[in-house]
Amino acid sequence: MSSTTDPARRSRTVVALGVFVPAVVLLAACGGSKRAAPRTTTTRPKAPTATTSQRSAVTTSSPCGRVTTPPRWQHVIVVIFENHRHGDVIDNRAAPYATELARECGTATNWSDAGSAYPSLPNYIGLTSGQDGKDVGITGDCDAGAPPDKACTTGADNIFRQARKTGVSVKSYQEDMPGNCHIGEGGGYREHHNPAVYYRGDGGGDWSDCQKNDVPMGSLSGGGNLFDDLERDTLPNIAFVEPNNCHNTHDCQVAQGDAWAAKFFPRIFASKAYRDGRTTVLWLWDEDTPIPNVIVSPATRPGTVSADAISHYSALRAIEEIFGLPLLGHANGARDMRPLFNL
């Protein structure tokens, strides 16, 4: 896989998807969807040569296209799924919810992971530190080990450290994790999908922060930390959400993850934080370029599709710029995705 910062790979066109007719059978293996021709084309200010087009009508339940000017965002929620390419999810009959949400909001067709042929953990490290796995000695999935064990951990600066030093709140919510900042495996929880446990710098500050703010997510049926924060309007500024190893499509089929997502994301969109127009949601997969993704915000123009070269480092850059944080590592120089999705 080539680097997402290679200028030769950058395409400048943003086009619009047409109206999607949701599939009735979730377990269908694949299939296309009907597309309508774009109706209007305009040039976005401050974006590279780009065009946008809007669907002729947006359903009242659509979470996007509600405002034209991006507000001052107070929350960014990053939800990470696993191990699929863009075409495995978006426009696949097995994923009607993800496909429809992408059509009502936005998606990038040329989203790359954090490095060539890396498995999960280096991508999570790249997304949260801006560092390529080889720069920090983490190029595979491995156990962190509790302090003072230093195996497969890093002292690199990271978004969690940046946040706490500047008064920006951040939490990680891990479905099926047995307890805060858990080392090891348990149920559907996988340690190497939880980057916070691998940061061990800042004089022990990273580890202490993990023990406080890396928490079990809870469940759709039973509630828990994330759902309490949604209901009480106590979400942190930055939230990383990792479903269990079935719901994130790692061990289970795309259709099963999509069915879970169809119940999960409406809980976010029904929250006061989202209804007030101050929350952005990035739904990403961790690896297998081009990576599936859905970009959701009240200001995102419905039906936006970007062919620009975007990466996990672009996502980190967007989060850092939203909250006024310095750009870490490869986030400095990564493609700015905010103008493309009106964030």
MARGU-95459 format. One record per residue: residue number from 0; residue in one letter; x, y, z of N, C-alpha, C in turn. Coordinates in steps of 0.001 Angstrom, whole numbers, plus 500000, padded with zeros to 6 digits. Each point is the difference from the previous one (the first is absolute). Layout:
<pts>
- k_r_n.east_n.north_n.up_ca.east_ca.north_ca.up_c.east_c.north_c.up
- NUM_a_X_Y_Z_X_Y_Z_X_Y_Z
...
</pts>
This chain:
<pts>
- k_r_n.east_n.north_n.up_ca.east_ca.north_ca.up_c.east_c.north_c.up
- 0_m_500826_498806_500000_499174_501194_500000_500860_501244_500000
- 1_s_499676_500988_499204_500799_501209_499948_499546_500998_501034
- 2_s_500851_500916_500329_499705_500985_501035_498898_500929_499550
- 3_t_499126_500382_500916_498912_500902_499685_500472_501427_499833
- 4_t_501244_500283_500354_500498_501356_499844_500693_500212_498665
- 5_d_500029_498970_499126_500601_500112_498682_499134_500875_499115
- 6_p_500480_501182_499565_499164_500907_499217_499469_499366_498741
- 7_a_500744_499029_499438_499565_499399_498739_498693_499251_500156
- 8_r_499676_499595_501225_498792_499222_500223_498782_500870_500230
- 9_r_500198_501298_500131_498890_500832_500414_499058_500320_498856
- 10_s_498789_499598_500124_498966_500364_499044_499216_501139_500591
- 11_r_499436_500867_499196_499386_501209_500499_498490_500049_499845
- 12_t_499376_498902_499622_498599_500067_499647_499106_499513_501126
- 13_v_498952_500737_500279_498985_499582_500944_498696_499896_499241
- 14_v_499369_498850_500018_498762_499813_499270_498916_499586_500960
- 15_a_498789_499887_499519_498887_499659_500887_499388_498676_499625
- 16_l_499628_499261_501016_499295_498758_499788_498522_500284_499799
- 17_g_499319_499068_499372_498570_500165_499820_499224_499368_501118
- 18_v_498727_499833_499795_499124_499469_501041_500167_498498_500083
- 19_f_500156_499507_501199_500220_498566_500210_498701_499335_500417
- 20_v_499730_498853_499442_498855_499208_500409_500509_498886_500896
- 21_p_499746_500070_501317_500588_499030_500933_499640_498577_499632
- 22_a_500938_499096_500190_499757_498584_499742_499082_499445_501062
- 23_v_499180_499034_499630_499082_499397_500944_500682_498850_500723
- 24_v_500842_499261_499299_500657_498844_500589_501408_500385_500415
- 25_l_500282_499956_501297_501289_500443_500506_501132_499072_499604
- 26_l_499736_498737_499773_501081_499056_499803_500371_499798_498536
- 27_a_499482_500817_499110_500420_499898_498604_501472_500296_499896
- 28_a_500684_499277_499111_501460_500096_499962_500472_501292_499405
- 29_c_499377_500521_498958_500500_501198_499372_498911_500557_499109
- 30_g_500273_501163_499409_499043_500541_499065_500120_501478_499893
- 31_g_499494_500568_498944_500073_501431_499780_498754_500680_500515
- 32_s_499908_501288_499762_498855_500785_500387_499718_500994_498907
- 33_k_498766_500455_499895_499620_500915_498959_500542_501384_500287
- 34_r_500458_500667_498953_500574_501327_500157_499227_500982_499135
- 35_a_499779_501167_500547_499370_501063_499233_501076_500949_499520
- 36_a_499777_500637_498864_500993_500940_499485_500071_501219_500894
- 37_p_501211_500581_500185_500129_501206_500802_499127_501112_499433
- 38_r_499429_500807_500898_499092_501049_499579_500689_501354_499901
- 39_t_500740_500374_501014_500643_501303_499979_501458_499841_500353
- 40_t_500818_500913_499534_501426_499959_500279_500467_501391_500410
- 41_t_500707_500074_501084_500546_501269_500465_501446_499792_500382
- 42_t_500761_501076_500097_501389_499923_500409_500117_500417_501450
- 43_r_500639_499150_500782_500153_500304_501418_501123_500992_500238
- 44_p_499779_501007_500837_501093_500907_500339_501041_499299_500852
- 45_k_501255_500399_499814_501115_499533_500824_500248_498500_499852
- 46_a_499452_499368_498985_500268_498590_499751_500738_499901_498675
- 47_p_500743_498905_499778_500589_499814_498691_498892_499870_498970
- 48_t_500355_500044_498734_498996_499930_498950_499019_498891_500324
- 49_a_498809_500362_500407_499057_499033_500534_498593_500423_499656
- 50_t_499129_499032_499862_498602_500278_499743_499155_499291_501019
- 51_t_498804_500505_500247_499068_499352_500913_498645_499923_499348
- 52_s_499238_499039_500415_498631_499878_499526_499169_499445_501117
- 53_q_498768_500451_500125_499160_499559_501080_498854_499161_499468
- 54_r_499569_499078_500806_498831_499231_499643_498806_500933_499900
- 55_s_499011_499663_499169_498844_500854_499818_499179_500113_501272
- 56_a_500098_499009_500855_499279_500052_501266_500769_499198_501023
- 57_v_500027_500478_501227_500653_499304_501090_498926_499599_500993
- 58_t_500020_498769_500428_498986_499554_500938_500104_500787_501287
- 59_t_498878_500152_500686_500000_500790_501224_500894_499384_501058
- 60_s_500283_498705_499870_500850_499339_500979_501480_500116_499661
- 61_s_500328_500589_498864_501396_500110_499603_500775_500837_501001
- 62_p_501170_499509_500445_500793_500776_500957_500841_501087_499350
- 63_c_500030_500065_498672_500879_500943_499304_499192_501033_499219
- 64_g_500702_501071_499579_499383_501027_499192_499039_500901_500742
- 65_r_500139_500106_501291_499072_500807_500792_500438_501461_500099
- 66_v_501285_500250_499868_500516_501366_500011_500997_500129_498860
- 67_t_500224_501226_499533_500922_500201_498883_501394_500391_500459
- 68_t_500112_500605_501190_501293_500448_500505_500415_499133_501182
- 69_p_501202_499424_499985_500433_499177_501132_500001_500806_501290
- 70_p_499419_499468_501061_500042_500681_501291_501351_499793_500672
- 71_r_500140_500514_501166_501170_499679_500814_499720_498653_500668
- 72_w_500654_498972_499484_499718_498654_500477_500419_499842_501460
- 73_q_499147_499328_500761_500320_499698_501396_500341_498522_500209
- 74_h_499586_499163_499049_500232_498566_500154_500382_499383_498662
- 75_v_500984_499110_500038_500305_499136_498864_499951_498564_500514
- 76_i_499174_499180_499374_499879_498592_500368_500597_499172_498868
- 77_v_501009_499185_500320_500651_499137_499017_499629_498556_500312
- 78_v_499295_499358_499090_499576_498603_500168_500787_499163_499003
- 79_i_500684_498969_500492_500925_499254_499145_499560_498555_499848
- 80_f_499808_499591_498740_499720_498619_499647_501277_499380_499427
- 81_e_499905_498764_499506_501198_499235_499685_499989_499321_498619
- 82_n_501153_500096_499328_500450_499046_498982_499101_499830_498771
- 83_h_499637_501101_499365_499275_499890_498734_500393_501151_499088
- 84_r_499804_499772_498708_500229_501034_499011_498701_500766_499731
- 85_h_500159_501176_499393_498868_500900_499801_498839_499292_499298
- 86_g_500288_499270_498931_498951_499334_499238_499353_498834_500716
- 87_d_500634_499489_501063_499396_498937_500791_498818_500513_500825
- 88_v_499964_501308_500184_499005_500595_500896_499103_500983_499249
- 89_i_500600_501097_499512_499211_501031_499338_499557_499494_498625
- 90_d_498716_500068_499722_499369_499489_498781_499936_498484_499953
- 91_n_500161_499356_501135_499831_498550_500089_498638_499730_500629
- 92_r_499220_499118_499377_498670_499691_500535_500061_499422_501408
- 93_a_501144_499473_500380_500151_499466_501350_500087_501106_501043
- 94_a_500175_501239_499571_500149_501130_500924_499042_501128_499622
- 95_p_498702_499768_500066_499050_501043_499594_500059_501241_500877
- 96_y_500243_499817_501296_500025_501173_500881_501217_500871_499712
- 97_a_501182_499405_499922_501205_500775_499718_499889_500704_498652
- 98_t_499453_499304_499008_499864_500586_498668_499044_501181_500018
- 99_e_498856_499847_500647_499035_501099_500046_500548_501179_500795
- 100_l_500690_499722_501110_500559_501093_500794_501067_500747_499209
- 101_a_500807_499272_499230_500982_500658_499138_499311_500883_498976
- 102_r_498857_499558_499471_499277_500781_499009_499338_501225_500625
- 103_e_499569_499877_501235_499391_501136_500684_501044_500967_500540
- 104_c_501243_499550_500058_501061_500824_500571_501193_500031_499049
- 105_g_501118_499346_500323_501147_500032_499110_500907_498806_500173
- 106_t_500831_499768_498999_500998_498937_500059_501161_500365_499094
- 107_a_501170_499438_500286_501197_500172_499172_500348_498663_499384
- 108_t_500217_499978_498692_500260_498743_499303_501479_499643_499945
- 109_n_500863_500895_500492_501447_499787_499905_500646_500231_501370
- 110_w_499453_499342_501008_500484_500130_501383_500998_498882_500269
- 111_s_501201_500366_500426_501063_499020_500243_500257_499805_501485
- 112_d_500568_498855_500325_500345_499726_501386_501310_500688_500366
- 113_a_500565_499643_501143_501155_500720_500529_501339_499468_499523
- 114_g_500002_498988_499152_501257_499470_499500_499777_498735_499207
- 115_s_500931_499686_499146_499853_498869_499097_499956_498670_500751
- 116_a_498910_499261_499782_499866_498614_500487_500014_499874_501515
- 117_y_499693_501078_500720_499953_499900_501459_498694_499353_500459
- 118_p_500052_499212_501083_498764_499512_500620_499379_501086_500882
- 119_s_499120_499596_500887_499199_500970_500747_500807_500993_500830
- 120_l_500822_499509_500916_500607_500882_501000_500779_501168_499405
- 121_p_500890_499801_499031_500702_501168_499456_499064_501039_499387
- 122_n_498847_499564_499505_499039_500959_499471_499348_500808_501110
- 123_y_499705_499363_501115_499467_500736_501149_501048_500970_500552
- 124_i_501253_499575_500012_501074_500885_500466_500148_501180_499045
- 125_g_499962_499743_498691_500086_501081_499030_498859_500985_500143
- 126_l_498797_499498_500199_498820_500835_500113_500037_500886_501241
- 127_t_500683_499559_501056_499994_500750_501259_501318_500700_500324
- 128_s_501073_499690_499236_501294_500646_500273_500593_500687_498780
- 129_g_499530_499647_498815_500596_500536_498778_501295_499319_499618
- 130_q_500365_498936_500701_501267_499306_499751_499776_498721_499200
- 131_d_500848_499796_498994_500031_498729_499303_500486_498937_500978
- 132_g_499454_498790_499891_500359_498947_500944_501488_499772_500127
- 133_k_500719_500041_498876_501435_499740_500067_500741_501111_500747
- 134_d_499424_501207_500072_500628_501107_500721_499990_499794_501504
- 135_v_499024_499209_500477_499892_499777_501438_500225_498539_500366
- 136_g_500402_499180_499022_500304_498606_500273_498788_499123_500203
- 137_i_498837_500419_499450_498794_499190_500113_499493_499742_498593
- 138_t_500311_498838_499464_499611_499676_498624_499074_498793_499934
- 139_g_499635_499457_501161_499088_498869_500040_499078_500106_501188
- 140_d_499088_499058_500135_499119_499928_501160_500736_499271_501118
- 141_c_500039_500586_501175_500709_499364_501114_499421_500481_501314
- 142_d_500378_499324_501074_499497_500336_501317_500787_501168_500583
- 143_a_499283_500903_500636_500665_501159_500600_500749_499623_501265
- 144_g_499398_499178_500851_500604_499682_501287_499831_501160_500963
- 145_a_499653_499706_501224_499810_501057_500993_501345_500562_500440
- 146_p_500053_501276_500402_501266_500556_500496_500546_499139_501131
- 147_p_501335_499831_500102_501026_500744_499246_500400_499373_498654
- 148_d_499231_499018_499525_500308_499358_498719_499988_501031_498875
- 149_k_501086_500072_499228_500109_500975_498913_499848_499358_498625
- 150_a_499746_498695_499956_499892_499322_498717_498813_500533_499208
- 151_c_500273_500357_498754_498943_500398_499075_499192_501201_500488
- 152_t_500632_500877_500749_499370_501251_500397_500850_501153_499479
- 153_t_499492_501210_500097_500729_501150_499482_499801_501226_500881
- 154_g_501033_500820_500049_499914_501278_500701_499655_501144_499073
- 155_a_499614_499688_498754_499715_501048_499018_498855_500893_500454
- 156_d_500083_501265_499618_498901_500920_500272_498756_499492_499281
- 157_n_498838_500329_500526_498761_499434_499477_498825_500913_500315
- 158_i_498877_499733_499364_498823_500855_500146_499471_499995_501429
- 159_f_500159_498899_500735_499531_499941_501380_500809_500952_500876
- 160_r_501305_500005_499809_500874_500889_500760_499756_501459_499618
- 161_q_499885_500254_498704_499710_501354_499542_498733_500534_500647
- 162_a_498987_499170_500027_498710_500441_500518_500090_500376_501476
- 163_r_500557_499119_500815_499992_500283_501434_500880_501192_500351
- 164_k_501021_500297_499206_500884_501127_500292_499398_501338_499573
- 165_t_498930_499945_499211_499390_501240_499513_498559_500164_500463
- 166_g_499545_499131_500878_498647_500118_500518_498927_499451_499081
- 167_v_500394_499240_498985_499048_499345_499110_499715_498607_500574
- 168_s_498745_499666_500168_499662_498708_500592_499984_498908_498931
- 169_v_500449_498813_500377_500046_498879_499066_499748_498708_500764
- 170_k_499253_499089_499372_499755_498678_500563_500048_498972_498890
- 171_s_500389_498779_500375_499857_498843_499128_498936_499097_500603
- 172_y_499073_499541_499168_498925_499110_500426_500178_498671_499272
- 173_q_500255_498927_500750_500296_498692_499421_498900_499002_500371
- 174_e_499302_499508_498978_498947_499031_500274_500617_498674_500462
- 175_d_499417_499421_501019_500409_498715_500594_501298_500070_500789
- 176_m_500599_501166_500178_501209_500086_500815_499613_499734_501464
- 177_p_500729_499104_500700_499608_499615_501359_500106_501124_501032
- 178_g_500933_500929_499793_500188_501094_500954_500835_501085_499363
- 179_n_500163_501110_500693_500726_501135_499437_501408_499612_499573
- 180_c_500421_500486_498820_501382_499869_499522_500494_498563_500121
- 181_h_499206_499061_499506_500267_498583_500256_501112_499460_499105
- 182_i_500940_499308_500626_501067_499294_499296_499584_498550_499829
- 183_g_499986_499517_498763_499621_498620_499751_498734_499932_499168
- 184_e_499447_498802_499880_498826_499754_499184_498822_499666_500906
- 185_g_498819_500205_499502_498823_499646_500776_498745_500121_499170
- 186_g_499264_498877_499811_498797_500034_499191_500330_500459_498590
- 187_g_499292_501015_499529_500262_500537_498676_501000_501136_499998
- 188_y_500606_500276_501151_500980_501088_500109_501370_499538_499536
- 189_r_500682_500870_499231_501361_499736_499560_500884_501183_500370
- 190_e_501018_499705_500795_500915_501038_500481_500618_500802_498860
- 191_h_500361_499326_498890_500678_500710_498926_499057_500862_499161
- 192_h_498724_500060_500373_499071_500967_499414_499778_501181_500956
- 193_n_500830_500097_501000_499848_501014_501056_501324_500743_500161
- 194_p_500260_501023_499191_501337_500613_499985_500418_500648_501309
- 195_a_499057_500438_500808_500355_500721_501228_500890_499180_500926
- 196_v_499844_498659_499989_500779_499185_500929_501465_499882_499577
- 197_y_500335_500448_498795_501369_499860_499487_500853_501247_500213
- 198_y_499401_501092_500441_500770_501227_500239_500466_500034_501447
- 199_r_501333_500171_500207_500580_499886_501334_500972_501141_500297
- 200_g_499812_501135_499389_500916_501117_500220_499461_501019_500973
- 201_d_500598_501192_499949_499601_501143_500825_500097_499686_501486
- 202_g_501096_499327_500389_500234_499728_501419_498903_499198_500661
- 203_g_499405_499096_499251_498904_499198_500540_498638_500618_499769
- 204_g_499973_501207_499439_498726_500674_499788_499098_499295_499008
- 205_d_500608_499398_498962_499193_499283_499018_499260_498824_500639
- 206_w_500715_499251_500834_499408_498821_500626_498916_500397_501009
- 207_s_500266_501033_500771_499003_500464_500964_498735_500472_499297
- 208_d_500188_500701_498896_498851_500472_499232_499210_498835_499428
- 209_c_500704_498981_499522_499337_498810_499465_499115_499354_501064
- 210_q_500527_499869_501211_499243_499362_501066_498729_500765_500363
- 211_k_499996_501286_499713_498846_500834_500327_499011_500117_498835
- 212_n_500510_500145_498793_499156_500398_498873_499877_498957_498888
- 213_d_500580_498813_500190_499834_498903_499068_499033_499026_500662
- 214_v_498725_500025_499579_498949_499378_500797_499181_499004_499177
- 215_p_499352_499026_500673_499074_499126_499290_498865_500816_499378
- 216_m_499626_499656_498783_498976_500761_499296_498611_499755_500567
- 217_g_499705_498753_500349_498638_499600_500284_499426_499312_498771
- 218_s_498687_499862_499953_499366_499304_498874_498691_500672_499635
- 219_l_499547_499737_498783_498739_500576_499553_498837_499565_500880
- 220_s_500046_498773_500475_498893_499482_500801_500108_500364_501468
- 221_g_501234_500117_500497_500171_500217_501432_500463_501376_500413
- 222_g_500281_500878_499023_500512_501321_500356_501443_499927_500457
- 223_g_500457_501033_500699_501385_500049_500452_500596_501372_499750
- 224_n_501332_500084_500086_500680_501296_500003_499656_500886_498800
- 225_l_500129_499468_498789_499739_500823_498826_498548_500451_499945
- 226_f_499090_499100_500269_498583_500319_499887_499561_500948_501114
- 227_d_500617_499878_501163_499740_500963_501075_500477_501392_499593
- 228_d_501182_500065_499397_500525_501303_499588_499151_500624_498894
- 229_l_499466_499165_499099_499107_500518_498968_498709_500538_500605
- 230_e_499424_499258_500934_498716_500384_500579_500139_501208_500929
- 231_r_501122_500111_500689_500193_501095_500960_500659_501222_499385
- 232_d_500328_499916_498709_500708_501067_499299_501335_500301_500689
- 233_t_500719_498926_500306_501309_500139_500647_501103_499367_499149
- 234_l_499792_499969_498685_501034_499472_499123_501286_500811_500132
- 235_p_501162_499342_499882_501253_500758_499941_500104_500717_498659
- 236_n_500982_500883_499888_500229_500664_498714_500378_498990_498914
- 237_i_500835_499017_500360_500452_498979_499055_499644_498632_500568
- 238_a_499300_499199_499208_499611_498661_500439_500435_498987_498950
- 239_f_500774_499001_500430_500348_498871_499145_499145_498818_500430
- 240_v_499305_499399_499039_499079_498910_500303_500426_498761_499224
- 241_e_500182_498887_500713_500369_498737_499361_498967_498938_500354
- 242_p_499161_499597_499036_499074_498896_500247_500763_498696_500204
- 243_n_499294_498989_500486_500676_498724_500218_500359_499342_498673
- 244_n_500691_498862_500078_500614_499426_498815_499015_499338_499039
- 245_c_498736_499965_500366_498968_499606_499046_499366_501244_499394
- 246_h_499580_500920_500845_499304_501195_499520_500886_500867_499111
- 247_n_501325_499908_500174_500894_500816_499167_500359_499319_498675
- 248_t_499371_498890_499690_500162_499213_498768_501341_499279_499889
- 249_h_500733_499872_501091_501258_499254_499971_499724_498502_499921
- 250_d_499201_499490_500946_499716_498567_500052_498660_499636_499381
- 251_c_499146_500979_499771_498673_499752_499450_499849_500670_498639
- 252_q_498954_499658_499301_499782_500494_498653_499639_501484_499988
- 253_v_500231_500626_498850_499654_501405_499820_498536_500241_500345
- 254_a_499125_499089_499609_498571_500165_500263_499705_500081_501492
- 255_q_500712_499218_500812_499770_500027_501439_500470_501316_500609
- 256_g_501149_500470_499563_500473_501289_500484_499094_501126_499566
- 257_d_499484_499921_498784_499111_501048_499489_498687_500018_500778
- 258_a_499486_498823_500329_498765_499932_500779_500199_500606_501383
- 259_w_501165_499747_500607_500306_500618_501299_500111_501510_499859
- 260_a_500681_500445_498953_500176_501440_499772_498654_500691_499813
- 261_a_499045_499318_499371_498685_500589_499755_499240_500256_501293
- 262_k_500378_499332_501066_499412_500252_501317_500858_500972_500819
- 263_f_501309_499944_499763_500930_500794_500807_500008_501482_499618
- 264_f_500204_500301_498727_500179_501402_499609_498766_500860_500243
- 265_p_498783_499495_499820_498846_500839_500357_499998_500450_501460
- 266_r_500632_499228_500872_500118_500439_501396_500861_501258_500094
- 267_i_501044_500050_499186_500833_501205_499960_499215_501166_499412
- 268_f_499320_499765_498884_499311_501089_499314_498810_500528_500797
- 269_a_499462_499179_500900_498887_500438_500847_500463_500751_501244
- 270_s_501316_499996_500258_500511_500641_501209_499907_501521_499896
- 271_k_499952_500659_501127_499951_501461_500028_501237_500594_499343
- 272_a_501151_499376_500228_501246_500516_499430_499927_500059_498487
- 273_y_499389_498982_499385_499889_500028_498540_498848_500893_499552
- 274_r_498870_499922_500655_498850_500810_499605_500286_501494_500111
- 275_d_500876_500373_500909_500374_501408_500148_500937_500474_498896
- 276_g_500421_499081_499122_500814_500390_498856_501450_500259_500318
- 277_r_500558_499284_500992_501368_500275_500420_500883_498755_500014
- 278_t_499573_498958_499299_500726_498727_500033_500281_499495_498591
- 279_t_501242_499561_499794_500425_499342_498763_500276_498535_500296
- 280_v_499629_499116_499076_500221_498563_500164_500829_499486_498830
- 281_l_501101_499311_500308_500833_499350_498994_499885_498494_500214
- 282_w_499369_499326_499046_499869_498539_500055_501029_499434_499036
- 283_l_501014_499328_500555_501140_499533_499215_500215_498500_500181
- 284_w_500718_499419_499051_500550_498648_500152_501513_500151_500180
- 285_d_500663_499015_500583_501395_500200_500391_500996_499747_498876
- 286_e_499712_499060_499086_501005_499624_499005_499333_499469_498737
- 287_d_500827_499632_499033_499605_499487_498687_499584_501143_499062
- 288_t_500992_500790_499612_499809_501130_499093_499414_499541_498662
- 289_p_499035_500742_499404_499357_501208_500511_498987_499666_501096
- 290_i_500070_500729_501087_499273_499678_501214_498575_500550_499955
- 291_p_499018_499202_500433_498636_500532_500116_499950_501120_501028
- 292_n_499134_500951_499779_499844_501106_500939_498697_500711_499721
- 293_v_499419_500554_501050_498818_500846_499870_500240_501231_500862
- 294_i_499869_501173_499403_500244_501262_500697_498657_500658_500248
- 295_v_499683_500255_501270_498681_500478_500388_500132_501271_500836
- 296_s_499307_501034_499593_499875_501204_500826_498801_500792_499518
- 297_p_499433_500850_500826_498868_500814_499556_500330_500911_498828
- 298_a_501296_500303_499797_500399_500902_498920_500459_499276_498738
- 299_t_500177_498686_500075_500453_499253_498820_498906_499968_498946
- 300_r_500352_500353_498775_499024_500048_498918_499593_498583_499615
- 301_p_498718_499696_500010_499550_498640_499667_500482_499556_498631
- 302_g_500473_498770_499942_500446_499426_498739_501397_500381_499596
- 303_t_500811_500517_500932_501372_500376_499659_500888_498766_499910
- 304_v_500727_499895_498908_500980_498930_499825_501307_500654_499580
- 305_s_501063_499741_500732_501308_500557_499669_500907_498909_499456
- 306_a_500668_500299_498895_501004_499095_499437_501405_500455_500357
- 307_d_500130_501034_500829_501316_500458_500433_500698_498926_500836
- 308_a_501316_500022_499997_500784_499054_500795_499975_500430_501462
- 309_i_499249_499262_500809_499828_500265_501423_500534_498799_500766
- 310_s_500365_500198_501253_500552_498902_500785_499597_500137_501452
- 311_h_500406_499021_500813_499795_500102_501446_500689_501246_500558
- 312_y_501104_500391_499385_500683_501208_500458_499160_501242_499718
- 313_s_499196_499956_498945_499077_501101_499719_498941_500107_501087
- 314_a_499522_498847_500476_499013_500006_501076_500588_500598_501267
- 315_l_501241_499607_500330_500659_500572_501172_500166_501507_499840
- 316_r_500404_500422_498808_500147_501428_499752_498677_500740_500217
- 317_a_498913_499439_499499_498698_500645_500149_499633_500162_501472
- 318_i_500213_498946_500785_499676_500066_501428_500856_501054_500689
- 319_e_501290_499988_499712_500904_500955_500655_499659_501430_499612
- 320_e_499681_500244_498744_499682_501359_499578_498670_500469_500571
- 321_i_499043_499113_500119_498713_500373_500599_500187_500512_501414
- 322_f_500931_499394_500750_500185_500384_501402_501265_500837_500228
- 323_g_500591_500484_498923_501130_500905_500117_501253_499360_500546
- 324_l_500230_498720_499679_501175_499293_500494_501085_499967_498918
- 325_p_501274_499969_500394_501080_499882_499011_499890_498686_499234
- 326_l_500426_500026_498762_499935_498798_499166_501153_499069_500322
- 327_l_499676_498740_500249_500997_498999_500364_500473_499223_498777
- 328_g_501300_499789_499886_500560_499098_499006_499477_500238_498599
- 329_h_499500_498926_499393_499551_500063_498613_498672_500723_499827
- 330_a_499355_500385_501108_498808_500849_499872_500395_501352_499417
- 331_n_501246_500408_500273_500524_501249_499446_500427_499726_498561
- 332_g_499191_500400_499074_500262_499712_498598_498986_499059_499391
- 333_a_499165_499357_500832_498933_499149_499473_498930_500871_499350
- 334_r_499257_499419_499092_498929_500718_499310_498987_500525_501006
- 335_d_499638_501272_499882_498990_500595_500872_498619_499578_499502
- 336_m_499321_499167_500762_498713_499479_499567_498832_500905_500383
- 337_r_500230_500992_500840_498882_500806_500482_499266_500757_498905
- 338_p_500702_500661_499061_499244_500697_498949_499202_499055_499106
- 339_l_500489_498788_499829_499313_499054_499129_498634_499605_500551
- 340_f_499896_499919_501335_498769_499561_500636_499339_501105_500821
- 341_n_500462_501227_499783_499397_501175_500649_500021_499856_501523
- 342_l_501138_499580_500526_500150_499803_501439_500609_501243_500664
</pts>
